[in-house]
Amino acid sequence: TYLGLGNLATAEELALEATAALEALGDRRKLAHVLDTRAQIALGLGRTADALALSTTAIGEAEATGNTKALVDALSTRARALAARRATKAASSDFARAADLARQQISRARRTEVLRAWGEMLAAAGEHQAAYGLLQQALAPS
């Protein structure tokens, strides 16, 4: 994918086209995923305000359609955007919700990814003991 390869300009262009198409179709379930993708792109471009707005909208769409995977992804993206703004408490709240949802309804592997990202954010914020605890949870056998 263009996002994965770092071609953010092309990824953004395609995501905007997908947004328009899904809005025209009224497919809010898939729209939640595309809005989260746009938020990730904005975050990669350093546009944290856009990332926050897009991920918050994605969260709303995911909640409205019962799309747990999109909800976990959008919560994780918003947490990363909040962390970029040094809003560690708010970011931790989103990471906690994402980890809980992933554990309950998606997979242990996805929960591990969320816990690792949360732990890395806390470590970067200087909260090493809390980060260590999360990384222990991430690596613990189920």
NUTORMI-376347 format. One record per atom (N, C-alpha, C): residue in one letter; x, y, z; atom name. Coordinates in Angstrom, 2 decimals. Example, Ala and Ser with C-alpha at 12.3 -4.5 7.8 and 13.67 -1.06 7.14 Angstrom:
<rs>
+--------+---------+---------+---------+-------+
! residu !      xx !      yy !      zz ! atome !
+--------+---------+---------+---------+-------+
!      a !   13.19 !   -5.69 !    7.80 !     N !
!      a !   12.30 !   -4.50 !    7.80 !    CA !
!      a !   13.20 !   -3.30 !    7.80 !     C !
!      s !   12.85 !   -2.25 !    7.08 !     N !
!      s !   13.67 !   -1.06 !    7.14 !    CA !
!      s !   12.90 !    0.03 !    7.87 !     C !
+--------+---------+---------+---------+-------+
</rs>
This chain:
<rs>
+--------+---------+---------+---------+-------+
! residu !      xx !      yy !      zz ! atome !
+--------+---------+---------+---------+-------+
!      t !    0.83 !   -1.18 !    0.00 !     N !
!      t !    0.00 !    0.00 !    0.00 !    CA !
!      t !    0.88 !    1.25 !    0.00 !     C !
!      y !    0.31 !    2.32 !   -0.49 !     N !
!      y !    1.06 !    3.57 !   -0.55 !    CA !
!      y !    1.39 !    4.10 !    0.85 !     C !
!      l !    0.48 !    3.93 !    1.78 !     N !
!      l !    0.74 !    4.37 !    3.15 !    CA !
!      l !    1.90 !    3.58 !    3.74 !     C !
!      g !    1.87 !    2.27 !    3.58 !     N !
!      g !    2.93 !    1.41 !    4.09 !    CA !
!      g !    4.28 !    1.69 !    3.47 !     C !
!      l !    4.28 !    2.13 !    2.22 !     N !
!      l !    5.53 !    2.44 !    1.52 !    CA !
!      l !    6.01 !    3.85 !    1.79 !     C !
!      g !    5.19 !    4.64 !    2.49 !     N !
!      g !    5.59 !    5.99 !    2.81 !    CA !
!      g !    5.24 !    7.03 !    1.76 !     C !
!      n !    4.49 !    6.62 !    0.74 !     N !
!      n !    4.05 !    7.57 !   -0.29 !    CA !
!      n !    2.75 !    8.20 !    0.20 !     C !
!      l !    2.89 !    9.15 !    1.12 !     N !
!      l !    1.73 !    9.71 !    1.79 !    CA !
!      l !    0.87 !   10.58 !    0.88 !     C !
!      a !    1.47 !   11.24 !   -0.09 !     N !
!      a !    0.69 !   12.08 !   -1.00 !    CA !
!      a !   -0.28 !   11.23 !   -1.82 !     C !
!      t !    0.22 !   10.14 !   -2.38 !     N !
!      t !   -0.66 !    9.26 !   -3.16 !    CA !
!      t !   -1.67 !    8.58 !   -2.26 !     C !
!      a !   -1.23 !    8.14 !   -1.09 !     N !
!      a !   -2.15 !    7.50 !   -0.14 !    CA !
!      a !   -3.27 !    8.46 !    0.23 !     C !
!      e !   -2.93 !    9.72 !    0.47 !     N !
!      e !   -3.95 !   10.70 !    0.85 !    CA !
!      e !   -4.94 !   10.93 !   -0.29 !     C !
!      e !   -4.43 !   11.03 !   -1.48 !     N !
!      e !   -5.29 !   11.23 !   -2.66 !    CA !
!      e !   -6.28 !   10.07 !   -2.81 !     C !
!      l !   -5.78 !    8.86 !   -2.71 !     N !
!      l !   -6.64 !    7.68 !   -2.84 !    CA !
!      l !   -7.65 !    7.59 !   -1.70 !     C !
!      a !   -7.22 !    7.94 !   -0.49 !     N !
!      a !   -8.12 !    7.89 !    0.66 !    CA !
!      a !   -9.24 !    8.93 !    0.53 !     C !
!      l !   -8.92 !   10.09 !   -0.02 !     N !
!      l !   -9.96 !   11.10 !   -0.24 !    CA !
!      l !  -10.98 !   10.61 !   -1.27 !     C !
!      e !  -10.49 !    9.96 !   -2.33 !     N !
!      e !  -11.40 !    9.40 !   -3.34 !    CA !
!      e !  -12.28 !    8.31 !   -2.73 !     C !
!      a !  -11.69 !    7.47 !   -1.90 !     N !
!      a !  -12.46 !    6.40 !   -1.24 !    CA !
!      a !  -13.49 !    6.98 !   -0.30 !     C !
!      t !  -13.14 !    8.05 !    0.41 !     N !
!      t !  -14.10 !    8.70 !    1.31 !    CA !
!      t !  -15.32 !    9.17 !    0.53 !     C !
!      a !  -15.08 !    9.86 !   -0.57 !     N !
!      a !  -16.18 !   10.37 !   -1.39 !    CA !
!      a !  -17.06 !    9.23 !   -1.90 !     C !
!      a !  -16.44 !    8.16 !   -2.36 !     N !
!      a !  -17.20 !    7.03 !   -2.90 !    CA !
!      a !  -18.04 !    6.37 !   -1.80 !     C !
!      l !  -17.44 !    6.16 !   -0.63 !     N !
!      l !  -18.17 !    5.49 !    0.46 !    CA !
!      l !  -19.29 !    6.37 !    1.02 !     C !
!      e !  -19.05 !    7.68 !    1.06 !     N !
!      e !  -20.11 !    8.59 !    1.50 !    CA !
!      e !  -21.27 !    8.55 !    0.51 !     C !
!      a !  -20.96 !    8.50 !   -0.78 !     N !
!      a !  -22.01 !    8.43 !   -1.80 !    CA !
!      a !  -22.81 !    7.14 !   -1.69 !     C !
!      l !  -22.13 !    6.06 !   -1.33 !     N !
!      l !  -22.80 !    4.76 !   -1.16 !    CA !
!      l !  -23.50 !    4.64 !    0.19 !     C !
!      g !  -23.15 !    5.50 !    1.11 !     N !
!      g !  -23.72 !    5.41 !    2.46 !    CA !
!      g !  -23.14 !    4.26 !    3.26 !     C !
!      d !  -21.94 !    3.82 !    2.93 !     N !
!      d !  -21.30 !    2.69 !    3.62 !    CA !
!      d !  -20.47 !    3.19 !    4.79 !     C !
!      r !  -21.13 !    3.42 !    5.90 !     N !
!      r !  -20.47 !    3.98 !    7.08 !    CA !
!      r !  -19.49 !    3.00 !    7.71 !     C !
!      r !  -19.75 !    1.71 !    7.59 !     N !
!      r !  -18.86 !    0.70 !    8.17 !    CA !
!      r !  -17.45 !    0.78 !    7.56 !     C !
!      k !  -17.40 !    0.80 !    6.23 !     N !
!      k !  -16.11 !    0.91 !    5.54 !    CA !
!      k !  -15.54 !    2.32 !    5.67 !     C !
!      l !  -16.43 !    3.31 !    5.73 !     N !
!      l !  -15.98 !    4.70 !    5.88 !    CA !
!      l !  -15.15 !    4.86 !    7.15 !     C !
!      a !  -15.52 !    4.16 !    8.22 !     N !
!      a !  -14.75 !    4.23 !    9.47 !    CA !
!      a !  -13.29 !    3.85 !    9.24 !     C !
!      h !  -13.07 !    2.80 !    8.44 !     N !
!      h !  -11.69 !    2.36 !    8.15 !    CA !
!      h !  -10.94 !    3.42 !    7.33 !     C !
!      v !  -11.61 !    3.98 !    6.34 !     N !
!      v !  -10.95 !    4.95 !    5.46 !    CA !
!      v !  -10.64 !    6.24 !    6.23 !     C !
!      l !  -11.56 !    6.66 !    7.10 !     N !
!      l !  -11.29 !    7.85 !    7.90 !    CA !
!      l !  -10.09 !    7.63 !    8.82 !     C !
!      d !   -9.98 !    6.43 !    9.37 !     N !
!      d !   -8.82 !    6.12 !   10.20 !    CA !
!      d !   -7.54 !    6.14 !    9.37 !     C !
!      t !   -7.61 !    5.61 !    8.17 !     N !
!      t !   -6.44 !    5.65 !    7.27 !    CA !
!      t !   -6.04 !    7.09 !    7.00 !     C !
!      r !   -7.02 !    7.94 !    6.74 !     N !
!      r !   -6.72 !    9.36 !    6.52 !    CA !
!      r !   -6.09 !    9.99 !    7.76 !     C !
!      a !   -6.57 !    9.59 !    8.94 !     N !
!      a !   -5.99 !   10.10 !   10.19 !    CA !
!      a !   -4.53 !    9.66 !   10.33 !     C !
!      q !   -4.24 !    8.40 !    9.98 !     N !
!      q !   -2.87 !    7.91 !   10.04 !    CA !
!      q !   -1.97 !    8.69 !    9.08 !     C !
!      i !   -2.50 !    8.98 !    7.90 !     N !
!      i !   -1.74 !    9.76 !    6.92 !    CA !
!      i !   -1.46 !   11.16 !    7.46 !     C !
!      a !   -2.49 !   11.79 !    8.00 !     N !
!      a !   -2.32 !   13.13 !    8.56 !    CA !
!      a !   -1.27 !   13.11 !    9.67 !     C !
!      l !   -1.31 !   12.08 !   10.50 !     N !
!      l !   -0.33 !   11.96 !   11.57 !    CA !
!      l !    1.08 !   11.82 !   11.00 !     C !
!      g !    1.21 !   11.01 !    9.95 !     N !
!      g !    2.50 !   10.84 !    9.29 !    CA !
!      g !    3.02 !   12.12 !    8.67 !     C !
!      l !    2.12 !   13.00 !    8.30 !     N !
!      l !    2.50 !   14.29 !    7.71 !    CA !
!      l !    2.68 !   15.37 !    8.77 !     C !
!      g !    2.50 !   14.99 !   10.04 !     N !
!      g !    2.67 !   15.95 !   11.12 !    CA !
!      g !    1.47 !   16.85 !   11.36 !     C !
!      r !    0.35 !   16.52 !   10.78 !     N !
!      r !   -0.86 !   17.33 !   10.94 !    CA !
!      r !   -1.72 !   16.71 !   12.06 !     C !
!      t !   -1.30 !   16.95 !   13.30 !     N !
!      t !   -1.97 !   16.30 !   14.42 !    CA !
!      t !   -3.41 !   16.76 !   14.60 !     C !
!      a !   -3.70 !   18.02 !   14.32 !     N !
!      a !   -5.09 !   18.50 !   14.46 !    CA !
!      a !   -6.00 !   17.74 !   13.49 !     C !
!      d !   -5.55 !   17.56 !   12.25 !     N !
!      d !   -6.33 !   16.79 !   11.28 !    CA !
!      d !   -6.46 !   15.34 !   11.72 !     C !
!      a !   -5.37 !   14.79 !   12.23 !     N !
!      a !   -5.39 !   13.39 !   12.69 !    CA !
!      a !   -6.40 !   13.22 !   13.82 !     C !
!      l !   -6.42 !   14.15 !   14.74 !     N !
!      l !   -7.39 !   14.08 !   15.85 !    CA !
!      l !   -8.82 !   14.16 !   15.34 !     C !
!      a !   -9.07 !   15.11 !   14.45 !     N !
!      a !  -10.44 !   15.27 !   13.94 !    CA !
!      a !  -10.88 !   14.04 !   13.15 !     C !
!      l !  -10.02 !   13.55 !   12.28 !     N !
!      l !  -10.39 !   12.38 !   11.46 !    CA !
!      l !  -10.55 !   11.12 !   12.29 !     C !
!      s !   -9.66 !   10.90 !   13.25 !     N !
!      s !   -9.78 !    9.69 !   14.07 !    CA !
!      s !  -11.01 !    9.77 !   14.97 !     C !
!      t !  -11.35 !   10.95 !   15.45 !     N !
!      t !  -12.56 !   11.10 !   16.26 !    CA !
!      t !  -13.80 !   10.81 !   15.43 !     C !
!      t !  -13.82 !   11.29 !   14.19 !     N !
!      t !  -14.94 !   10.99 !   13.30 !    CA !
!      t !  -14.99 !    9.49 !   12.99 !     C !
!      a !  -13.83 !    8.88 !   12.78 !     N !
!      a !  -13.77 !    7.43 !   12.52 !    CA !
!      a !  -14.32 !    6.66 !   13.72 !     C !
!      i !  -13.99 !    7.11 !   14.92 !     N !
!      i !  -14.50 !    6.45 !   16.14 !    CA !
!      i !  -16.02 !    6.51 !   16.15 !     C !
!      g !  -16.57 !    7.66 !   15.83 !     N !
!      g !  -18.02 !    7.81 !   15.80 !    CA !
!      g !  -18.68 !    6.88 !   14.78 !     C !
!      e !  -18.09 !    6.80 !   13.60 !     N !
!      e !  -18.64 !    5.91 !   12.56 !    CA !
!      e !  -18.52 !    4.44 !   12.98 !     C !
!      a !  -17.39 !    4.09 !   13.57 !     N !
!      a !  -17.19 !    2.70 !   14.00 !    CA !
!      a !  -18.18 !    2.34 !   15.11 !     C !
!      e !  -18.38 !    3.24 !   16.05 !     N !
!      e !  -19.34 !    2.98 !   17.13 !    CA !
!      e !  -20.75 !    2.86 !   16.58 !     C !
!      a !  -21.10 !    3.73 !   15.65 !     N !
!      a !  -22.46 !    3.73 !   15.08 !    CA !
!      a !  -22.77 !    2.46 !   14.30 !     C !
!      t !  -21.74 !    1.86 !   13.73 !     N !
!      t !  -21.96 !    0.66 !   12.90 !    CA !
!      t !  -21.55 !   -0.64 !   13.60 !     C !
!      g !  -21.07 !   -0.55 !   14.83 !     N !
!      g !  -20.65 !   -1.75 !   15.55 !    CA !
!      g !  -19.40 !   -2.38 !   14.96 !     C !
!      n !  -18.53 !   -1.57 !   14.37 !     N !
!      n !  -17.33 !   -2.06 !   13.72 !    CA !
!      n !  -16.16 !   -2.01 !   14.72 !     C !
!      t !  -16.00 !   -3.10 !   15.46 !     N !
!      t !  -15.01 !   -3.13 !   16.54 !    CA !
!      t !  -13.59 !   -2.99 !   16.02 !     C !
!      k !  -13.27 !   -3.63 !   14.92 !     N !
!      k !  -11.90 !   -3.52 !   14.39 !    CA !
!      k !  -11.57 !   -2.08 !   14.05 !     C !
!      a !  -12.48 !   -1.41 !   13.35 !     N !
!      a !  -12.25 !    0.00 !   13.01 !    CA !
!      a !  -12.17 !    0.86 !   14.27 !     C !
!      l !  -12.96 !    0.51 !   15.27 !     N !
!      l !  -12.95 !    1.27 !   16.52 !    CA !
!      l !  -11.60 !    1.14 !   17.23 !     C !
!      v !  -11.09 !   -0.07 !   17.31 !     N !
!      v !   -9.77 !   -0.29 !   17.94 !    CA !
!      v !   -8.69 !    0.47 !   17.17 !     C !
!      d !   -8.73 !    0.40 !   15.85 !     N !
!      d !   -7.73 !    1.08 !   15.03 !    CA !
!      d !   -7.82 !    2.60 !   15.22 !     C !
!      a !   -9.03 !    3.15 !   15.18 !     N !
!      a !   -9.20 !    4.60 !   15.29 !    CA !
!      a !   -8.84 !    5.10 !   16.69 !     C !
!      l !   -9.17 !    4.32 !   17.72 !     N !
!      l !   -8.76 !    4.69 !   19.07 !    CA !
!      l !   -7.24 !    4.72 !   19.19 !     C !
!      s !   -6.59 !    3.74 !   18.59 !     N !
!      s !   -5.12 !    3.69 !   18.62 !    CA !
!      s !   -4.51 !    4.86 !   17.86 !     C !
!      t !   -5.11 !    5.21 !   16.73 !     N !
!      t !   -4.61 !    6.35 !   15.95 !    CA !
!      t !   -4.79 !    7.64 !   16.73 !     C !
!      r !   -5.99 !    7.81 !   17.32 !     N !
!      r !   -6.22 !    9.03 !   18.09 !    CA !
!      r !   -5.27 !    9.10 !   19.29 !     C !
!      a !   -5.01 !    7.95 !   19.91 !     N !
!      a !   -4.07 !    7.93 !   21.04 !    CA !
!      a !   -2.69 !    8.39 !   20.59 !     C !
!      r !   -2.25 !    7.95 !   19.42 !     N !
!      r !   -0.94 !    8.37 !   18.91 !    CA !
!      r !   -0.93 !    9.87 !   18.60 !     C !
!      a !   -2.05 !   10.38 !   18.07 !     N !
!      a !   -2.13 !   11.83 !   17.79 !    CA !
!      a !   -2.12 !   12.63 !   19.10 !     C !
!      l !   -2.83 !   12.14 !   20.10 !     N !
!      l !   -2.82 !   12.80 !   21.41 !    CA !
!      l !   -1.42 !   12.76 !   22.02 !     C !
!      a !   -0.75 !   11.64 !   21.89 !     N !
!      a !    0.61 !   11.52 !   22.41 !    CA !
!      a !    1.55 !   12.51 !   21.71 !     C !
!      a !    1.35 !   12.71 !   20.42 !     N !
!      a !    2.17 !   13.67 !   19.68 !    CA !
!      a !    1.97 !   15.09 !   20.21 !     C !
!      r !    0.81 !   15.32 !   20.81 !     N !
!      r !    0.52 !   16.63 !   21.43 !    CA !
!      r !    0.84 !   16.63 !   22.92 !     C !
!      r !    1.47 !   15.56 !   23.38 !     N !
!      r !    1.85 !   15.40 !   24.78 !    CA !
!      r !    0.66 !   15.33 !   25.73 !     C !
!      a !   -0.46 !   14.84 !   25.24 !     N !
!      a !   -1.65 !   14.63 !   26.06 !    CA !
!      a !   -1.66 !   13.17 !   26.50 !     C !
!      t !   -0.71 !   12.83 !   27.36 !     N !
!      t !   -0.47 !   11.43 !   27.74 !    CA !
!      t !   -1.67 !   10.79 !   28.43 !     C !
!      k !   -2.35 !   11.51 !   29.31 !     N !
!      k !   -3.51 !   10.93 !   30.01 !    CA !
!      k !   -4.63 !   10.58 !   29.04 !     C !
!      a !   -4.95 !   11.49 !   28.15 !     N !
!      a !   -6.00 !   11.23 !   27.17 !    CA !
!      a !   -5.60 !   10.10 !   26.23 !     C !
!      a !   -4.33 !   10.09 !   25.83 !     N !
!      a !   -3.83 !    9.01 !   24.97 !    CA !
!      a !   -3.93 !    7.67 !   25.68 !     C !
!      s !   -3.57 !    7.64 !   26.96 !     N !
!      s !   -3.65 !    6.39 !   27.73 !    CA !
!      s !   -5.08 !    5.90 !   27.83 !     C !
!      s !   -6.01 !    6.82 !   27.96 !     N !
!      s !   -7.43 !    6.44 !   28.03 !    CA !
!      s !   -7.87 !    5.75 !   26.74 !     C !
!      d !   -7.48 !    6.31 !   25.60 !     N !
!      d !   -7.84 !    5.69 !   24.31 !    CA !
!      d !   -7.13 !    4.35 !   24.14 !     C !
!      f !   -5.84 !    4.29 !   24.50 !     N !
!      f !   -5.12 !    3.02 !   24.40 !    CA !
!      f !   -5.77 !    1.95 !   25.29 !     C !
!      a !   -6.18 !    2.33 !   26.51 !     N !
!      a !   -6.79 !    1.37 !   27.43 !    CA !
!      a !   -8.08 !    0.81 !   26.84 !     C !
!      r !   -8.89 !    1.70 !   26.28 !     N !
!      r !  -10.15 !    1.24 !   25.68 !    CA !
!      r !   -9.89 !    0.34 !   24.47 !     C !
!      a !   -8.92 !    0.73 !   23.66 !     N !
!      a !   -8.58 !   -0.09 !   22.48 !    CA !
!      a !   -8.08 !   -1.46 !   22.90 !     C !
!      a !   -7.22 !   -1.52 !   23.91 !     N !
!      a !   -6.68 !   -2.81 !   24.36 !    CA !
!      a !   -7.79 !   -3.70 !   24.91 !     C !
!      d !   -8.71 !   -3.11 !   25.67 !     N !
!      d !   -9.81 !   -3.89 !   26.23 !    CA !
!      d !  -10.72 !   -4.44 !   25.13 !     C !
!      l !  -11.07 !   -3.60 !   24.16 !     N !
!      l !  -11.91 !   -4.05 !   23.05 !    CA !
!      l !  -11.21 !   -5.13 !   22.23 !     C !
!      a !   -9.92 !   -4.94 !   21.98 !     N !
!      a !   -9.17 !   -5.93 !   21.21 !    CA !
!      a !   -9.15 !   -7.27 !   21.93 !     C !
!      r !   -8.94 !   -7.24 !   23.24 !     N !
!      r !   -8.91 !   -8.47 !   24.03 !    CA !
!      r !  -10.26 !   -9.18 !   23.99 !     C !
!      q !  -11.33 !   -8.42 !   24.13 !     N !
!      q !  -12.67 !   -9.00 !   24.20 !    CA !
!      q !  -13.18 !   -9.51 !   22.86 !     C !
!      q !  -12.90 !   -8.75 !   21.79 !     N !
!      q !  -13.63 !   -9.01 !   20.55 !    CA !
!      q !  -12.79 !   -9.23 !   19.30 !     C !
!      i !  -11.49 !   -9.01 !   19.38 !     N !
!      i !  -10.70 !   -9.19 !   18.15 !    CA !
!      i !   -9.71 !  -10.33 !   18.34 !     C !
!      s !   -8.55 !  -10.01 !   18.87 !     N !
!      s !   -7.55 !  -11.07 !   19.04 !    CA !
!      s !   -6.51 !  -10.65 !   20.06 !     C !
!      r !   -5.86 !  -11.63 !   20.59 !     N !
!      r !   -4.77 !  -11.38 !   21.53 !    CA !
!      r !   -3.63 !  -10.65 !   20.84 !     C !
!      a !   -3.39 !  -10.98 !   19.58 !     N !
!      a !   -2.31 !  -10.34 !   18.83 !    CA !
!      a !   -2.57 !   -8.84 !   18.67 !     C !
!      r !   -3.79 !   -8.48 !   18.36 !     N !
!      r !   -4.11 !   -7.05 !   18.21 !    CA !
!      r !   -3.99 !   -6.34 !   19.56 !     C !
!      r !   -4.42 !   -7.01 !   20.64 !     N !
!      r !   -4.27 !   -6.43 !   21.98 !    CA !
!      r !   -2.80 !   -6.21 !   22.30 !     C !
!      t !   -1.96 !   -7.16 !   21.93 !     N !
!      t !   -0.52 !   -7.03 !   22.16 !    CA !
!      t !    0.04 !   -5.82 !   21.42 !     C !
!      e !   -0.40 !   -5.61 !   20.17 !     N !
!      e !    0.05 !   -4.45 !   19.39 !    CA !
!      e !   -0.33 !   -3.15 !   20.10 !     C !
!      v !   -1.57 !   -3.08 !   20.60 !     N !
!      v !   -2.03 !   -1.87 !   21.28 !    CA !
!      v !   -1.22 !   -1.65 !   22.56 !     C !
!      l !   -1.01 !   -2.71 !   23.34 !     N !
!      l !   -0.26 !   -2.58 !   24.59 !    CA !
!      l !    1.17 !   -2.14 !   24.33 !     C !
!      r !    1.77 !   -2.65 !   23.28 !     N !
!      r !    3.14 !   -2.25 !   22.94 !    CA !
!      r !    3.20 !   -0.77 !   22.57 !     C !
!      a !    2.27 !   -0.32 !   21.74 !     N !
!      a !    2.24 !    1.09 !   21.34 !    CA !
!      a !    2.01 !    1.99 !   22.56 !     C !
!      w !    1.13 !    1.56 !   23.44 !     N !
!      w !    0.85 !    2.30 !   24.66 !    CA !
!      w !    2.10 !    2.37 !   25.54 !     C !
!      g !    2.76 !    1.24 !   25.70 !     N !
!      g !    3.98 !    1.19 !   26.50 !    CA !
!      g !    5.09 !    2.06 !   25.92 !     C !
!      e !    5.24 !    2.05 !   24.60 !     N !
!      e !    6.25 !    2.88 !   23.96 !    CA !
!      e !    5.96 !    4.36 !   24.17 !     C !
!      m !    4.66 !    4.73 !   24.11 !     N !
!      m !    4.28 !    6.12 !   24.35 !    CA !
!      m !    4.62 !    6.53 !   25.77 !     C !
!      l !    4.31 !    5.67 !   26.74 !     N !
!      l !    4.60 !    5.99 !   28.13 !    CA !
!      l !    6.11 !    6.08 !   28.38 !     C !
!      a !    6.86 !    5.19 !   27.77 !     N !
!      a !    8.32 !    5.24 !   27.92 !    CA !
!      a !    8.87 !    6.55 !   27.35 !     C !
!      a !    8.36 !    6.97 !   26.21 !     N !
!      a !    8.81 !    8.22 !   25.61 !    CA !
!      a !    8.45 !    9.42 !   26.48 !     C !
!      a !    7.36 !    9.28 !   27.26 !     N !
!      a !    6.93 !   10.35 !   28.16 !    CA !
!      a !    7.64 !   10.27 !   29.51 !     C !
!      g !    8.54 !    9.29 !   29.67 !     N !
!      g !    9.31 !    9.17 !   30.90 !    CA !
!      g !    8.63 !    8.34 !   31.99 !     C !
!      e !    7.52 !    7.72 !   31.65 !     N !
!      e !    6.79 !    6.90 !   32.62 !    CA !
!      e !    7.23 !    5.43 !   32.46 !     C !
!      h !    8.47 !    5.18 !   32.84 !     N !
!      h !    9.10 !    3.89 !   32.55 !    CA !
!      h !    8.49 !    2.72 !   33.31 !     C !
!      q !    8.11 !    2.91 !   34.55 !     N !
!      q !    7.55 !    1.80 !   35.31 !    CA !
!      q !    6.20 !    1.37 !   34.73 !     C !
!      a !    5.35 !    2.34 !   34.39 !     N !
!      a !    4.06 !    2.02 !   33.77 !    CA !
!      a !    4.28 !    1.35 !   32.41 !     C !
!      a !    5.24 !    1.86 !   31.65 !     N !
!      a !    5.55 !    1.27 !   30.35 !    CA !
!      a !    6.00 !   -0.17 !   30.50 !     C !
!      y !    6.86 !   -0.42 !   31.48 !     N !
!      y !    7.34 !   -1.77 !   31.72 !    CA !
!      y !    6.18 !   -2.72 !   32.05 !     C !
!      g !    5.25 !   -2.25 !   32.86 !     N !
!      g !    4.10 !   -3.08 !   33.22 !    CA !
!      g !    3.26 !   -3.43 !   32.01 !     C !
!      l !    3.05 !   -2.47 !   31.11 !     N !
!      l !    2.28 !   -2.74 !   29.90 !    CA !
!      l !    3.01 !   -3.70 !   28.98 !     C !
!      l !    4.30 !   -3.53 !   28.86 !     N !
!      l !    5.07 !   -4.44 !   27.99 !    CA !
!      l !    5.09 !   -5.84 !   28.56 !     C !
!      q !    5.10 !   -5.97 !   29.89 !     N !
!      q !    4.99 !   -7.30 !   30.51 !    CA !
!      q !    3.66 !   -7.94 !   30.15 !     C !
!      q !    2.57 !   -7.14 !   30.22 !     N !
!      q !    1.24 !   -7.66 !   29.85 !    CA !
!      q !    1.23 !   -8.10 !   28.38 !     C !
!      a !    1.86 !   -7.29 !   27.54 !     N !
!      a !    1.88 !   -7.59 !   26.12 !    CA !
!      a !    2.59 !   -8.92 !   25.83 !     C !
!      l !    3.63 !   -9.20 !   26.60 !     N !
!      l !    4.43 !  -10.40 !   26.34 !    CA !
!      l !    3.98 !  -11.63 !   27.15 !     C !
!      a !    3.09 !  -11.42 !   28.10 !     N !
!      a !    2.65 !  -12.52 !   28.95 !    CA !
!      a !    1.83 !  -13.52 !   28.14 !     C !
!      p !    2.02 !  -14.82 !   28.43 !     N !
!      p !    1.19 !  -15.82 !   27.75 !    CA !
!      p !   -0.24 !  -15.72 !   28.25 !     C !
!      s !   -1.18 !  -16.05 !   27.38 !     N !
!      s !   -2.59 !  -15.94 !   27.79 !    CA !
!      s !   -3.05 !  -17.10 !   28.61 !     C !
+--------+---------+---------+---------+-------+
</rs>
